[in-house]
Amino acid sequence: MASAAAHDSTEQRHAKSFYRPELDCLRFFAFFGVFIFHTFPFDPAYYLARHIPFAALIASLSIAGSFGVDLFFLLSSFLITELLLREKARYGRIHLKAFYIRRILRIWPFYFFALGIGVLLAKIDPQQHFSMRYLFAFVFLLGNWLTTFGGFPGSVMNPLWSVGLEEQFYLAWPAVLLHLRPRKVLFVSAAMLVVAQIARLAFLKYARHPEIALATNTLARLDPLAVGAATAILFHSRNFREKVLRPALLQRFTCAAAGLILWTTAGHFYSLSHVFAILGFPAIAAGAWLIFLSVFQSSVGPLWLRYLGKISYGLYVFHSLCLYLAAHLLGGYPRNARQFVVFWCLGLALTLVFAALSYKFLESPFLRLKERFAYITSRPV
């Protein structure tokens, strides 16, 4: 009897929680890709001029690193959709007020702290820019829209555009899950893919800065959000969960290789063309999904890698600032290979330190408070 009671207690705890530690490792992988993109030149001519072999491949891998943002979007969409579906199944409803409070506590304190750094730095360094119109847009989490039409503000806090994009999506998504059955949510996810295609073609034709518009606009970046949400819906199908989301080791390796090949190919052919808008961006989302499949429900990664994933919010937001600080500490941006190695290592080290401090002293108190409003916990129990 005692054993049965203990089993029931464990089942109840698991029913009220959903935490996948291996996805923390994947978050760090997503950040590291973005870090590579912002540190390695993505023009093959740069490497050819210096007689560095595999110039085209290195340049393609650098561009592919930027797709880490798509992986972030997919992970976020999957996890939040899954948590809300579990909440709806357990309680018969989604508590919208509690959801928005959780989002505010998770995202806003660090977001506005980082935004303040960007504004302050712009007043100190004339090469940094954060005008009042950009500040207004970013304060209301609309910075990515102004960036779409006016370009980046020219700040080390440019990465904050993606935070605003996600928050716009989550303003509406819980209501969709609340009012629609899972099958209809799948149709909504498919419609999102269509909207993304139309938006990209429109921005290619009409946007003043199409290369920025395709990267930062909410409508043009719906693919990974749609794929992540659809995966969470399908996760509740037993056949899909067991046959697709629990592959054997060889299948995991194949998924990872296929995903990286898709990303590298998309990086190689990345262009502002109708063909890439139609085929390239869905391929990037598909690559992110394959990489996700290669890790999901696998054995837990090393503790240090899981920790780096937990602080990935700070890693992502702070890395441009830390590269800027590294350049100033070294007397300028690198001009040769030795200087680049020192700059790259120092920039990464500073990013790790800043993110760790932020997680401990700024994010963690709000994360603990956030759990008070969680109906399905997303931290270890």
N, C-alpha and C positions, 0 to 999 in steps of 0.2 A: 504493500500500500504506500509506504513511504517513497519507494522508487517511482511509482506511478504519479504520486503527487509532485515529485521533483521534475518528472518529465513534463507534466502539465504546466508547471511554472516556467520551465525553459521555453516551451512552445508559446506561452503567452508573451514572454519577453521578446522572442523572435518575431512574433506577429506585430509587435509594436515598434519594431526597429528594422532598419535596412541600411547596413553599412558594408561596403565592399572595399576592403583595404587595398586590393590590387589596383583599383582605379585611382588611388592616390599616387601610385607609381606612374600611371599613365598621365596624370596631370603634370608631373615633373617633365616627362617626355615632351608634352605639348609646349611647356615653357621653354625647354632647351632648344626646340626647333625655332621658336621665335628669336631666341638669343642668337642662334647661329645666323639667322636671316639678317639681324641688325649688326652683325660684326664681320661676316664674310662678304666680300663684294660679289654681286650676282651678275657681273658682266664678264663673259669669257675672255674678252680682250685684256682685262687686267692681268689674268694669269698667263695668257700667251705672251704678253710683253715681258714677263719675268721668267719665261721659259719653265713654267710650272706645268707638269703633265696633267692630263685629264681635265683640261680647263673647262670644257663644256659640262662635264659631269659635276665638277665642284660648283660651278655656277648654278646648275640645275638643282643641286642639293640645297644650296643657299636659299633659292627661291622657295623650294619645297618646305623649308623650315617655317616660312610664314603661314603655312597651312596648319600649324599648331593651333592657331586661333580657331579654325574649324573644328579641331578635335576638342578644344575647350567648350565650344558651343554644343557639340554633340553630347559630351559627357554631362554638361549642365542640364540639357533638355531631358536626357534619359533619366537622370537621377531625380529631378524635380517631378517629372511626370510619374515616375514609379512611386515616389513618396505620396503624391496626391491620390493616385489610384488606390494605394493601400489604405490611405485615410478614408476614402470614399467607401471602400469595401468593408472596412471595420466599423465605421460610425454611420454609414448611410448618407454622408454628406461631406463636403469639403468646407472647412472653416476658413472662409476667405480672409476675414480680419486677422486671424492668427497667422495665415500665410504671409500677408503683407508685412506684419510686424516682424516675422522671421527674416524676410528679405531685407527690411530696413536695418535690422540689427546686424545682419551678416555683411551687407554691402556698404551701407552709407557711411558709418564712422570712418573707415579707412579711405573710402572714396573721397570724402570731403577733406580729410587730412591731406591726401595726396594732391588734391586740387589746390589746396592752400599753398603747398610747396611750389607748385607750378606758378601760381600768381606771385608769390614772394620772390621767386627766382627771376621772374621777368622784370621785377623792379630793381634787382641788383645787377643783372647781366643784360646789357642792351642787345645781345645776340639771342636772348630768349624772349619769346613773345606770347602774351596771353591777354589780348585786348578785352574790353568790357563786354563786347558782343559775344565773344567766345565764352567768357566767364558766365554770362547770363545763360547761354545755351547749355553749358556743362552743368551748371547748378540745377537746372531742370531736367538733367539726364537726356538732353537733346543734342549733345555735342557732336554726335556722329552725323546728324542731319546737316548742321552748319558746315561740318568738314566736307560732306558730300558736295555741297554747292560752293564753298569758299576755300577749300583746301585745309590742310592741317594748320593749327595755330602757330606752330614753330616752337614747341615747348617739349621738354623732356617728359612731360605728362601727356603726350599725344596718345599713348596706349589706352587712356581712359575712355576713348570713343567706344571701345567694345563693351565696356561696362554699361554704358547708356543703352546700347543696342539690346543687350540681354534684358535689362530692366524694362524696356518697352515691350518686349515679347512677353515677359512674365506679368505685365499689367493685365493682359487679356487672357493668357493661357489657362489659368485656374478656372475661369468662368466657362471656358470651352469644355474642360474636363468635367465640370460640375453638371452641365446641362445636357451633354451628349453621351450616348452609349459608346463603348470602345470602338465598335465597328465604324460608327460615324466619325469618330476622332481620326481613324485611319484615312477616311476620305478627306478630312480637313488637312491632314499631313500631306496627302497627295496634291491637294489644291495649293498648298504652300510651295511645293516644288514648281508648279505651273506659274504661280505669281512671281517666283524668283526669276524664272526664265524671261517672262515678259518685262520685268523691271530691268534686268540687265540689258536687254535689247533696247529698251527705251533710253536708259542712261548712256549707252554707247552712242546713240544718235543725238541726244539733246544735251547731255551734261557738259559743263564747261571743262571739268577735269574728270573725264571718264575713268581714268586709271584709279583715281581716289574714290569716285562714286561707286564703282563696282566692289571696292574693298570695304567701304565703311557704311554703305546704306543698308538700312534694316531690311528692306524688301528684297534686295539683291543677295542677301546673305542668309536666306531662310533655309537653304538646303540642309546644312548639318543639324539645325534645330528640328526640322521636320523628320529627318532620319532618326535622331535620338528619341523623339517622342514616339514615333512608330515602333521602334525597337522595344520601348517600355510597354506599349500596348501588346505587342506580340509576345513579350516575355510571359504573359499570363496564359498563353497557349502552351499546353504541356508538350506537344510535338515540337513546336518551335524552340521551346526552352531546352529540351533535351537533345535535339538533333542539330540545332544551329548554335545555341548559346553555350553548349558544353562540348566543344570539339576535342578530339584526341590531340596528343602532342604534335604529331606530324601535321595535322590540320591547322593547329595554332601557328606553327612555323610557316605554313603555306599562306595563311591569312596575313601574317605580318609581312612576309616577303611581297605578296601581291599588293598590299596596301602601300608599302614603301615604293614599289615600282610605279604604281599609279601616281603617287605624289611626285616622284622624280620625273616621270614622263610629263606630267602636267607642268612641273617647273621648267622643263626644257622647252615646251611649246607655249608657255604662258605668253599671251598677247592680248591686245585690245581688238579682237575680231569677233564677228558673229559666230564663227565656228567654235571658238573657245568659250564664248558666253554660253552656248548651247550644250557643248560637250565637256568642256574643261572643268567648270565649277561643279557639275554633278559628279565628275570623276574624282575631284578633290574630296567631296563628301563621302563618296564610296570608299576611297582610300582610308579616310578617318574611321569609317565603320568597320572595315576589315582589320585595322589596327586595334580597334576596340574589341572585336571578336577574338583576336589572338590572345587577349589578356583576361577578358571577363570570365569570372568564376574559375580562375586558375589558382594555383597555390600562391600563398601570400609572398610578396617580395620582401627583400631585406628591410629591416626596421628603419635604417637611415634613409632609404629611398622613399618609404612611405611618409616619413617626416617631411622630406623635401616636397612631396606632393601636397601635404597639408598646408605648407606655407607658400603654395604656388601663386596665390592671389598677390601676395607681396612681391614674390619673385617677378611676376609679370609686370606689375605696375612700376616697380622700382628700377628695373634693369636699365632703362634708358638714362635715368638720373645717375645711376652708378657708373655707367660708361662715360657719361659727361664728367663726373668727378674724377674718374681714373685718368682721363685725358688731361685734366687740369693738374692733377698731382704729378703727372709724368712730363708736364711742360708742352703738351700738344698731342694731337692724334699721331699714331705710328707712321713712320716713313720707310721702315724696312721690316724684314721678317722677325728679327730679334725684338724690336720694339713692339711689334704686333702681339707676340706671344706674351710679353710682360703686360701689355695693355689688356689683352683678353683675359688673362688669369686674374689680374687685379680687379677688372670690372666684374667678373663672375664672383670673386670673393666678397667684394663690397655688396653685391646684390644679395648673396646668401646671408651676410651679417645683417643688413637692413631688414630683410624679410623676416629673419628669425626674431629680431627685436620687435618688429611690428606685430608679429603673431603673438608673442608673449605678453607684451604690455598694452597693445591697442586692440587687437582682434579677439584674443581669448576671453577677456571679461565680457564682451558682447556676445561671444559664442555661448558662454555659459548661460547668460540671460536669455538668449534665443531659444535654448532647449526647454525653457519653461513654457514656451508657447507651441512646442512640438507635439503633435498627436502621434506621429510616427517618427521616432528619433533617427537621426542620421549620423550619430556618433557611436563609438563602442559602448555597449551596455554590460 
